Amino acid sequence: MDISHYPELKTSFLISSSLLAESKGNLEEASDLLSEALKENEDKAGTVVINNLGRLKYMRGNDLEAMRYYEKALFSAGDKVKKRSKSIAFQNLIDLYVRNGELEKASWTFEKFKTEFSNGGIYDKARFFSYQMVYGRQIGNRSLILDSIAAILIDVIPSLPKKSQLIMLVSTLKAVYDLSPITPMLTINSLTVTMPDVHDNLTQLLTLLYAVRQKWEEISMLPFEKLFELNKELFYILTRLADSNLIEPFRQIYGELCSFFRDSIDSIDRKVLSLGEPFVYERWQWENNRLFAARFFQKEMNQAEWPGYLTKVVDHMEDLIQELDDNDAVLLSVEAKLYLVDEVLATIDHKSGSSIQNDLIEKSRKYLTETDNQITAIGNHVSFCSFYIRIAFYAMTLGECSLCSKYYNCF
């Protein structure tokens, strides 16, 4: 059948083909297909497609084109736009304005977002106040973040279905944690002495952790995919508390998290196998999760066997990295390489070890160098900013002084 004679069918085909191309990591092809769908039938393509086209332009480093599509998605379709699509368009556009230093435009757009969503239905409020936390952090407005947290806890969470309540509770906990000036290089005890406002932040953090503890059994009943991501957030937070007496009320949860990750490898393997070949993004996500979960085997294994086991897990990740590089999926490739370096350095002695350990360390050096080359080739794009501190830290750990200095001076 010649689908060129059926415009709506052709548009649907182009959109589906774009999703498949993106799932394989081919962002350029995905972007071209969406552009063609938009030319063929803009009404059928709709705001979701325009948003996604802007997102793909942004991921490929074209901020101006991304902004043009986000503005088009928000302002050209009027009342026909579904609330969820309009919320995404608002958020994308505000983020881009902030990153480009256009704070007046960001503020004006944020106020329009607020007017339309903050007094709407429960899901409108959830979308707005969840984003207001992000926006407040971006512009350094502490009161916006605190207002959002209060609104979510008082107005939003009690009105949501049970499953959504649990997910938003952990998301809000992460927002409070992000607000606290807690970094891998600092402990809770030193922060209470050296950082302003830390007592207020910790009070909020601990209050939410107690709320999580109260609902722990309910949270544990969530589907595996959602539970794994929420448990990772909780683990990172509790790990920061582990060197202080603040961990005591949550020590049992911390232990259960470690057991959960140790027991999750088989479930992750089944998840990856169920995805099939084309779904590169989800495979990337779950290979990262497998690499993360592998660290919890270390204490139970014979230490002579551990490097060999980790090597097998790393091999899975390397296959995926090669596929990402072949398809020019730079952002996913860079993040996958940094995940690999992170887990190797977290579990292997980088100063001395067996030949297998040394091979893993050399792979870490190789991927750190490749990451630097990829970032240098594209330039100082905003998408890479969150990687700089990690690259500097890994380079310092591996004794790569010039690389450490280069990325330390970037932020």
Secondary structure, DSSP 8 states (H G I E B T S, - for coil): --GGG-HHHHHHHHHHHHHHHHHTT-HHHHHHHHHHHHHH-HHHHHHHHHHHHHHHHHHTT-HHHHHHHHHHHHHSSGGGS-HHHHHHHHHHHHHHHHHTT-HHHHHHHHHHHHHHHTTS-HHHHHHHHHHHHHHHHHHT-HHHHHHHHHHIIIIIGGGS-HHHHHHHHHHHHHHHHHHS---TT--HHHHHHHSTTHHHHHHHHHHHHHHHHHTHHHHTTS-HHHHHHHHHHHHHHHHHHTTSGGGGGGHHHHHHHHHHHHTTHHHHHHHHHHH-SS-HHHHHHHHHHHHHHHGGGTTTS-TTTHHHHHHHHHHHHHHHHHHHHHTT-HHHHHHHHHHHHHHHHHHS-SSS--HHHHHHHHHHHHHHHHHHHHHHHH-S-GGGGGGHHHHHHHHHHTT-HHHHHHHHTT-
